[in-house]
Amino acid sequence: MKIQAAPFSKPVLFFIIPSLKGGGAERVIISLANYFNKNNFQSVLISLNNDVPAYEIDNDVKVFYLTDRQRSRLVYRIYHIAETFFKLIKLLRTLKPVCVLSFITSANIWAGITCWLNRVPYIVSERTSPDRSVISFNYLHKQLALNLYKKAAAVVVSAKGVEDCLLKDKDFKALHNIERITNAVTIFQPPSDQKVHHRRFILGVGRLAYVKGFDILIEAYAKSGLTDVDLIIIGDGEERANLVCQIFNLGLRERVLLPGSRNNLQDYYSQAEMFVLPSRNEGYPNALVEAMSFGCPSIAVDCNFGPSEIIINGENGILVNRASISALAGAMQRLAGDEVLKTNLGNRARIISQTNHPDKILGEWETLMKKHAAVTEAAAALTSGQPAL
């Protein structure tokens, strides 16, 4: 990775994340980097790991990959820690960002340490349940995260539930810099007229990981008795083999499909009979927001966190009790057989395109970033809209 001082005519913003592989957090941070790069900033996107980006990054956005972690032995882990630290320090000192935004706990800690050492304002963002991240750390690791979060200009959460979870902890309840910004609706290309599947289908979208609960969805689908509607789950991940075995054992090979990732999600959302979010935990689920924006009738497990802040049960979607596979199966069966209900839920769901419009959500991020940017000659250009000299 070559790091050279660039003659940027605009103030620089850093966006740091563990990986650019597919996922909701990755989609949001790339969208933010693209947006700010078009609006009087130079965006620098930094991935702690060397992965192929899952989403399109504008050509003018500078991208750096810090490490290529292919070995797990202790000596290599120590090397990668040192490599990450020194490369981040060099980037900060060379490119001199006026503010740094990081997503996901590991990136937040790296951003906090290096920005604090270089006196650069930084904003961290927790994107999922703190019970599975900062709150679950051992004592020393937790205290490090807590102190770095206290020093941050802001700790951004995407859902009230995430904020509540942080503040219920006896240590993190001392945080007074929490800001809540929900996720924006993704703007897709218009749907095509080409059929993506030859039969009616129920849709699931997300990373094939245990936390996403697709094993729950498959079991509920099997119990629903819906033989005239298939199930399609879009995404890739470490649980694929287990899900394939489950599908085989349930005798559903012809009706449950795992086609991998797709770049025409808009066609699936617009053609699906319904969308189902079976997650065990969430932050603020992008896929649910996307499906609703297309008017796709949606069912979500009332997990921590997000779905209950998006769906008003029976009005713009259906919420089912967590850990109740029978309730999920019943909701799918009910919705599949009620055209009036599907139409009503779908029509009301579309309102999310207005409440979560990108102009509104990105504007909230812009206000926050400008508020906390470093007070330098370059940062003064943020409010004037003029390039820094």
ZAMARGU-4260 file (C-alpha; in steps of 0.2 Angstrom, whole numbers, plus 5000, padded with zeros to 4 digits):
<rodrens>
0) 5000/5000/5000 | 5008/5016/4994 | 5003/5032/5004 | 5008/5048/4996 | 5002/5065/5001
5) 4989/5071/4988 | 4986/5089/4983 | 4968/5087/4988 | 4958/5104/4985 | 4944/5098/4997
10) 4944/5094/5015 | 4947/5075/5018 | 4936/5063/5027 | 4941/5045/5032 | 4928/5031/5032
15) 4935/5015/5041 | 4927/4998/5042 | 4934/4980/5045 | 4929/4974/5027 | 4920/4980/5011
20) 4912/4963/5008 | 4893/4962/5007 | 4883/4968/5021 | 4872/4982/5028 | 4886/4991/5036
25) 4897/4990/5021 | 4883/4996/5010 | 4879/5011/5021 | 4898/5017/5023 | 4901/5016/5004
30) 4885/5026/5001 | 4892/5039/5014 | 4909/5040/5006 | 4901/5042/4988 | 4889/5055/4995
35) 4902/5066/5004 | 4914/5064/4989 | 4901/5073/4978 | 4898/5087/4991 | 4914/5097/4993
40) 4924/5083/5002 | 4938/5071/4997 | 4932/5054/5004 | 4945/5041/5009 | 4938/5023/5012
45) 4949/5012/5023 | 4946/4993/5024 | 4956/4985/5038 | 4956/4969/5028 | 4959/4966/5009
50) 4942/4961/5002 | 4933/4963/4986 | 4920/4977/4988 | 4903/4971/4987 | 4895/4988/4981
55) 4900/5001/4969 | 4913/5014/4974 | 4914/5030/4965 | 4931/5032/4955 | 4936/5048/4964
60) 4935/5040/4981 | 4952/5034/4987 | 4952/5016/4994 | 4966/5009/5005 | 4967/4990/5011
65) 4978/4989/5026 | 4981/4970/5029 | 4979/4953/5020 | 4974/4942/5034 | 4976/4924/5027
70) 4985/4916/5042 | 4979/4914/5060 | 4995/4909/5069 | 4999/4921/5084 | 5015/4928/5075
75) 5005/4933/5060 | 4991/4941/5071 | 5004/4951/5080 | 5011/4956/5063 | 4994/4962/5057
80) 4991/4972/5072 | 5007/4981/5070 | 5004/4983/5052 | 4986/4990/5054 | 4992/5002/5068
85) 5007/5010/5058 | 4998/5011/5042 | 4983/5020/5050 | 4995/5032/5059 | 5004/5035/5042
90) 4987/5038/5033 | 4981/5050/5046 | 4998/5060/5046 | 4999/5061/5028 | 4982/5064/5022
95) 4976/5075/5037 | 4958/5071/5038 | 4947/5084/5046 | 4936/5070/5053 | 4935/5051/5054
100) 4920/5040/5054 | 4921/5022/5058 | 4908/5007/5057 | 4908/4991/5068 | 4917/4989/5084
105) 4934/4983/5079 | 4936/4997/5067 | 4929/5009/5080 | 4943/5004/5092 | 4957/5006/5079
110) 4950/5023/5074 | 4949/5029/5092 | 4967/5024/5096 | 4975/5032/5081 | 4964/5047/5080
115) 4966/5051/5099 | 4985/5049/5096 | 4984/5062/5082 | 4971/5073/5089 | 4959/5070/5075
120) 4940/5071/5078 | 4932/5054/5076 | 4914/5047/5076 | 4911/5029/5079 | 4895/5019/5075
125) 4888/5003/5082 | 4878/4994/5069 | 4871/4979/5078 | 4868/4972/5096 | 4881/4979/5109
130) 4877/4963/5118 | 4887/4954/5105 | 4901/4966/5104 | 4907/4980/5116 | 4897/4974/5131
135) 4903/4956/5129 | 4922/4960/5130 | 4933/4956/5144 | 4936/4969/5157 | 4952/4977/5149
140) 4945/4977/5131 | 4929/4984/5137 | 4937/4998/5147 | 4947/5002/5132 | 4932/5003/5121
145) 4922/5013/5134 | 4936/5026/5135 | 4938/5028/5116 | 4919/5030/5114 | 4919/5043/5128
150) 4932/5053/5118 | 4923/5051/5102 | 4914/5066/5095 | 4899/5055/5093 | 4893/5037/5095
155) 4881/5034/5081 | 4868/5020/5082 | 4855/5015/5069 | 4841/5010/5081 | 4834/5016/5098
160) 4836/4998/5103 | 4854/4998/5101 | 4855/5014/5111 | 4845/5007/5125 | 4856/4991/5125
165) 4872/5002/5127 | 4864/5013/5141 | 4858/4998/5151 | 4876/4993/5154 | 4883/4999/5170
170) 4899/5006/5161 | 4892/5012/5145 | 4877/5021/5153 | 4890/5035/5156 | 4890/5039/5138
175) 4882/5056/5134 | 4887/5058/5115 | 4875/5045/5107 | 4867/5051/5091 | 4854/5040/5082
180) 4853/5040/5063 | 4843/5027/5054 | 4848/5019/5037 | 4842/5026/5021 | 4833/5017/5008
185) 4844/5010/4994 | 4841/5018/4977 | 4840/5004/4964 | 4839/5004/4946 | 4820/5002/4940
190) 4814/4984/4941 | 4815/4974/4924 | 4800/4965/4917 | 4810/4949/4916 | 4805/4935/4928
195) 4818/4930/4940 | 4808/4913/4945 | 4795/4903/4936 | 4784/4901/4951 | 4778/4912/4965
200) 4791/4914/4979 | 4794/4920/4996 | 4810/4930/4998 | 4824/4931/5011 | 4839/4942/5008
205) 4855/4943/5019 | 4872/4936/5023 | 4871/4917/5026 | 4876/4918/5045 | 4868/4911/5060
210) 4863/4927/5067 | 4852/4930/5051 | 4841/4916/5056 | 4839/4908/5039 | 4838/4891/5047
215) 4823/4897/5056 | 4815/4903/5040 | 4818/4887/5031 | 4810/4877/5046 | 4795/4889/5046
220) 4793/4887/5028 | 4793/4868/5029 | 4779/4869/5043 | 4769/4882/5033 | 4763/4868/5021
225) 4765/4881/5006 | 4768/4869/4992 | 4763/4881/4978 | 4775/4895/4984 | 4794/4892/4983
230) 4807/4900/4995 | 4822/4910/4988 | 4836/4916/5000 | 4848/4928/4992 | 4866/4930/4999
235) 4882/4921/5003 | 4891/4916/5019 | 4898/4904/5031 | 4881/4895/5035 | 4878/4889/5017
240) 4883/4871/5019 | 4873/4870/5035 | 4858/4877/5026 | 4860/4866/5011 | 4860/4850/5023
245) 4844/4857/5031 | 4835/4859/5015 | 4840/4841/5010 | 4835/4834/5026 | 4818/4842/5025
250) 4815/4836/5007 | 4814/4854/5000 | 4828/4854/4987 | 4816/4858/4973 | 4807/4872/4983
255) 4820/4881/4993 | 4834/4889/4983 | 4850/4897/4988 | 4856/4906/4972 | 4870/4916/4980
260) 4872/4935/4979 | 4862/4945/4965 | 4865/4962/4958 | 4846/4964/4953 | 4838/4963/4970
265) 4825/4976/4964 | 4818/4962/4953 | 4817/4950/4967 | 4809/4963/4979 | 4796/4968/4966
270) 4791/4951/4961 | 4791/4942/4978 | 4774/4937/4986 | 4782/4942/5002 | 4798/4946/5011
275) 4803/4938/5027 | 4816/4944/5040 | 4820/4929/5052 | 4835/4937/5061 | 4840/4933/5078
280) 4848/4950/5080 | 4849/4965/5069 | 4854/4984/5070 | 4843/4992/5058 | 4840/4979/5044
285) 4843/4986/5027 | 4835/4972/5018 | 4818/4975/5027 | 4818/4993/5022 | 4823/4989/5004
290) 4809/4976/5002 | 4796/4988/5010 | 4801/5002/4998 | 4796/4991/4984 | 4779/4988/4992
295) 4783/4970/4995 | 4772/4963/5010 | 4784/4960/5024 | 4785/4949/5039 | 4799/4951/5052
300) 4804/4942/5068 | 4803/4954/5082 | 4821/4952/5086 | 4834/4964/5094 | 4834/4977/5086
305) 4826/4987/5072 | 4811/4977/5066 | 4799/4984/5079 | 4805/5002/5075 | 4801/4999/5056
310) 4785/4989/5056 | 4769/4993/5065 | 4761/4976/5067 | 4746/4974/5055 | 4748/4991/5047
315) 4763/4991/5036 | 4770/4973/5040 | 4768/4959/5052 | 4779/4956/5067 | 4780/4938/5075
320) 4787/4933/5092 | 4805/4929/5092 | 4809/4910/5094 | 4792/4905/5088 | 4794/4895/5072
325) 4775/4891/5073 | 4770/4909/5073 | 4782/4913/5058 | 4775/4898/5049 | 4757/4904/5052
330) 4760/4922/5047 | 4768/4916/5030 | 4753/4905/5028 | 4740/4918/5032 | 4749/4931/5021
335) 4751/4920/5006 | 4732/4916/5006 | 4725/4934/5008 | 4727/4945/4993 | 4719/4960/5001
340) 4730/4960/5016 | 4745/4958/5005 | 4740/4973/4995 | 4736/4984/5010 | 4752/4980/5019
345) 4762/4983/5003 | 4754/5000/4999 | 4758/5006/5017 | 4775/4999/5017 | 4780/5010/5003
350) 4779/5026/5014 | 4796/5021/5020 | 4803/5028/5004 | 4799/5045/5011 | 4803/5043/5029
355) 4820/5035/5025 | 4824/5045/5009 | 4843/5046/5006 | 4842/5065/5005 | 4835/5066/5023
360) 4847/5052/5030 | 4863/5058/5022 | 4858/5076/5027 | 4858/5070/5045 | 4876/5063/5043
365) 4882/5078/5034 | 4876/5089/5048 | 4885/5078/5061 | 4901/5077/5052 | 4902/5096/5049
370) 4898/5099/5067 | 4913/5089/5073 | 4926/5092/5059 | 4943/5099/5065 | 4944/5117/5067
375) 4957/5121/5053 | 4958/5131/5038 | 4952/5116/5028 | 4938/5113/5040 | 4932/5131/5038
380) 4928/5126/5020 | 4915/5114/5026 | 4902/5127/5030 | 4907/5139/5016 | 4907/5126/5002
385) 4923/5133/4996 | 4939/5122/4993 | 4953/5123/5005 | 4968/5133/5000
</rodrens>
